[in-house]
Amino acid sequence: GFTAAAAVSEDIEIRSRSGSIRFSAAHTRDALADRGVPAPESGIPVLRLAWPASMPPAPGWDTEVVLRLRPGIDAETLLDGFAAEAVDLLLELPALAAVTVGGRELTRTCTEAESGLRVVAVGERTWWEYAGPHARWLVPVVDGVAVPVPQDVLRAPTRSDEELSLPALVIADVPMQPDRRRLLPGAPVAGLARGYAGFVAALPPRQRPAMVPVPGFARSEVDALLREAVLQELRAHPWLPPAGGGDDLVPDRATALTGLTDELATVLADVVPGLIRPDLCGPRYAAALGAVDVHRLGPARIAELLAGVEREPAWWYRLYEALTPLVVDSVVAEELAAIPVPLSDGRTVTGPRTAVLGTDVGHLRMPWVRLVHPDAAHPLLTRLGAGTVTAVDLLADPALLAAVEDVDVDDHEATAELAEVVLRLAAQVPAEAVPRELGALLLPDADGELVPADELLLPGAPLADVLVEDAPFATLDPQVAEQYDAEALRAVGVGWGFTVLRAELPTGPDHDLPDEEQWWGTLDEDPESLVAVRDLDLVDDARWDRALSLLVAEPGTAAALGDRRGYTAWWLRTYASLGGRTLGHLRAPDDEAFAGLLDPCPHPDADRLRPCLAATGVESTETAALLLDR
C-alpha cells in the first residue's frame, strides 16, 4: 500500500530508531546514469531502490515517514484529505487512538451505552457501534437519531472496492485478496450478518425499521449476499417493539395494522396477538416491515378476528371509538361490514347492517328486534350501515304487536319481560303515539290473574266509582302500579279516568265503540279523524253526575266533549241522563231558545257540557216530537 506515497512525492524517508532508509528519484536517476542504463520511458521507479539515511525519527516516536512533495502538490489540500481519511481510519482500526494532521488532532472516544451499543465519537461526529461475532456495525447519529448510510463499501478493516447498500457501515473480519480490494472467492459473507438483529434491537424502538435493508438493486455480488443474510438474521430474531411494551417480537410473529393508534392497540391487545407499536405501522415503514415478513392486517381481517369474541358492551364501544379514525372512506367501511355487534338481549350478531340503534330506548331486552346494546351504541355503527329507531318505532313494530298477541298466558316470566319492554318504551313517548293494539298487553290484576291492560283500572281510579257493578274491569296489581310510570300504564289502556280513542282517517264503524254504527249513520261523510271516549255504556245511570264531572276534569276527555257532531257528544246526548232526564233533552242554563219547554241542565259544569245538551234549533224529528209534546 506504500505505493500511494509515490503519487505525491519522489523523495521519501522512513526514519526508525533501528535505522533509516530513503527512496529518491534523483538518486535512482544518478545511479542509472553512472551505470549507463537508460531511464525508463514510463518514469523513474522511485520505490525500486532504497538508500541508507542517517536521520533518526522525531523524539518520542518509533517511526517517522517524511515525504518531500512534488512540485505542484498543495500541502494544505493534501492535509485536508488526510484529515478526512483519518476519521475513517479511527473507526476502522480500534488500536489507533488518535491521528494528528498538521495542527489538528483527531481522537476517538468510545463509551458503553446501556442498550449494548457503544457510542463512538471522533471530533464532533458520533456513531453507534455494535460488535457481532465477525463484524462491527456503525451508524451515524445526529441529535440522538440514527441516520442510515445511503451507500458505502465493505471495510475489512479498511475500505475495499466491494460496494454496499446497507444502512450501516460494516467493518468485517473476512478474508481479502492480497491487494485488499476484493474478497477472496468463497469468503463466508453470510456469517458477517450474525448479530445484526442484536444491533437493531439495541436502537431506540422508533428508529429500528430504518436499519432494515429495503428492496432494491444490489450494488455488487457481495452486497446481494450480505443484504439477504442480514434480512434472514432480522427475520429470525426478536427486535420489533410490541404495542403496550414487553419483550420484542420476531417479525414473522408480529402484526402491523395501518392506522393503529394507542387506543386501538389497547383494546385489541388480547384479541390480535403480536401487534407492533402504532408509530411503526405507518406507510413510512411499510417497505421495511414487508422485507422481514411482518404480517400486515387490514380492517377486514380485524373484523374476521373479532368473530366469536365475547366482551362486555362497553368494550365494544371502546373498540368502535378506536376504529373510527380508520374509517376514512366507503372502502374501509365495507371491509368492516362483518364486525360483531352486541345486542340489548345479550346476543352478538355479525354486521351492523342487521342491527338498529335505539336513540331513546335505554337498557331493554327485545328479542324481536336486533337492537344494539345501549352501552355499545356508537355513531360508527350508523356509518357502517346500522339503522336507527326510536321508542315510537319500536312500539309500532309489527313484531312487538305480534308478540303481545301471541304471548303464552301460562309463561309468567315471558309476559313479565314483555310488559317490562312495552311499559318502559311507553314511558318515553306521548300517549297518543302508543298503538291501541297494545291494550292487549297482559298484566297481573290484584288477584294475580293476567288480564289485558285495557280491562284493568289503576288502584284508586276514579272511573271505578262511576261504573256499573258488573263492569268488566279488574284492578291492576298494586306492586305493578308502583313499579311503572302511571302515564305509561294509562297509555297502554290501563284505566284511571275515561279512555280516549284516536284514529286518523277512519273508514267505518270498526272501533268497538258502543252504538258506533248508529252514530256513523248520522254523518254526511267520513270524518278525517275520530276522537272518542270509550266505555260510556258502562256508566251507572245513577252516577252520571260524577261521571260528567270526571269527563270535564280530564283534558283529553274534555276535548272530546267539545265536538258536537263527534261520537262522544252524540252518545251523551242520546244515552246519558241526569235525574232521569236524557242530556239531549236538557238545555244550557243561559239558552232561552226553548225556555219553558226544555229544563236547564242542573250539572255545575253545564256550560262546558253545552255540545252534549240540546241545540238552539230543531236537529231531528225526535227533538221536534219532544218539543211538540211539551
HELIX and SHEET records of a PDB file:
HELIX    1   1 PHE A    2  ALA A    7  5                                   6    
HELIX    2   2 ALA A   25  ARG A   35  1                                  11    
HELIX    3   3 ALA A   75  GLU A   92  1                                  18    
HELIX    4   4 ALA A  190  ALA A  193  5                                   4    
HELIX    5   5 TYR A  196  ALA A  201  1                                   6    
HELIX    6   6 PRO A  205  GLN A  207  5                                   3    
HELIX    7   7 PRO A  209  MET A  211  5                                   3    
HELIX    8   8 GLU A  221  ALA A  236  1                                  16    
HELIX    9   9 PRO A  251  ARG A  253  5                                   3    
HELIX   10  10 ASP A  262  LEU A  268  1                                   7    
HELIX   11  11 PRO A  278  LEU A  280  5                                   3    
HELIX   12  12 PRO A  283  TYR A  285  5                                   3    
HELIX   13  13 ALA A  286  ALA A  291  1                                   6    
HELIX   14  14 PRO A  299  LEU A  306  1                                   8    
HELIX   15  15 PRO A  313  LEU A  323  1                                  11    
HELIX   16  16 THR A  324  LEU A  326  5                                   3    
HELIX   17  17 SER A  330  GLU A  335  1                                   6    
HELIX   18  18 PRO A  352  THR A  354  5                                   3    
HELIX   19  19 PRO A  374  ALA A  376  5                                   3    
HELIX   20  20 PRO A  379  ARG A  383  1                                   5    
HELIX   21  21 ALA A  391  LEU A  395  1                                   5    
HELIX   22  22 PRO A  398  ASP A  406  1                                   9    
HELIX   23  23 HIS A  412  ALA A  426  1                                  15    
HELIX   24  24 ALA A  431  ALA A  433  5                                   3    
HELIX   25  25 ARG A  436  ALA A  440  5                                   5    
HELIX   26  26 ALA A  453  GLU A  455  5                                   3    
HELIX   27  27 PRO A  462  ASP A  465  5                                   4    
HELIX   28  28 PRO A  478  GLN A  483  1                                   6    
HELIX   29  29 ALA A  486  ALA A  491  1                                   6    
HELIX   30  30 GLU A  516  TRP A  520  1                                   5    
HELIX   31  31 LEU A  536  LEU A  538  5                                   3    
HELIX   32  32 ASP A  541  ARG A  543  5                                   3    
HELIX   33  33 TRP A  544  ALA A  553  1                                  10    
HELIX   34  34 PRO A  555  LEU A  561  1                                   7    
HELIX   35  35 TYR A  567  TYR A  575  1                                   9    
HELIX   36  36 LEU A  583  HIS A  585  5                                   3    
HELIX   37  37 ALA A  606  CYS A  612  5                                   7    
HELIX   38  38 THR A  621  ASP A  629  1                                   9    
SHEET    1   A 4 TRP A  51  ALA A  53  0                                        
SHEET    2   A 4 SER A  20  SER A  24 -1                                        
SHEET    3   A 4 SER A   9  SER A  16 -1                                        
SHEET    4   A 4 THR A  63  LEU A  69 -1                                        
SHEET    1   B 6 ALA A  98  VAL A 101  0                                        
SHEET    2   B 6 ARG A 104  GLU A 112 -1                                        
SHEET    3   B 6 ARG A 118  VAL A 122 -1                                        
SHEET    4   B 6 ARG A 125  ALA A 131 -1                                        
SHEET    5   B 6 ALA A 135  VAL A 142 -1                                        
SHEET    6   B 6 VAL A 145  ALA A 146 -1                                        
SHEET    1   C 6 ALA A  98  VAL A 101  0                                        
SHEET    2   C 6 ARG A 104  GLU A 112 -1                                        
SHEET    3   C 6 ARG A 118  VAL A 122 -1                                        
SHEET    4   C 6 ARG A 125  ALA A 131 -1                                        
SHEET    5   C 6 ALA A 135  VAL A 142 -1                                        
SHEET    6   C 6 LEU A 169  ALA A 172 -1                                        
SHEET    1   D 2 ASP A 152  ARG A 155  0                                        
SHEET    2   D 2 ARG A 159  LEU A 164 -1                                        
SHEET    1   E 2 THR A 255  LEU A 257  0                                        
SHEET    2   E 2 HIS A 295  LEU A 297  1                                        
SHEET    1   F 2 PRO A 340  PRO A 342  0                                        
SHEET    2   F 2 THR A 348  THR A 350 -1                                        
SHEET    1   G 2 VAL A 356  GLY A 358  0                                        
SHEET    2   G 2 GLY A 387  VAL A 389  1                                        
SHEET    1   H 2 LEU A 442  PRO A 444  0                                        
SHEET    2   H 2 LEU A 450  PRO A 452 -1                                        
SHEET    1   I 2 LEU A 456  LEU A 457  0                                        
SHEET    2   I 2 ALA A 474  THR A 475  1                                        
SHEET    1   J 2 VAL A 500  GLU A 504  0                                        
SHEET    2   J 2 SER A 529  VAL A 533 -1                                        
SHEET    1   K 2 SER A 577  LEU A 578  0                                        
SHEET    2   K 2 ARG A 581  THR A 582 -1                                        
SHEET    1   L 2 LEU A 586  ARG A 587  0                                        
SHEET    2   L 2 ASP A 599  PRO A 600  1                                        
END                                                                             
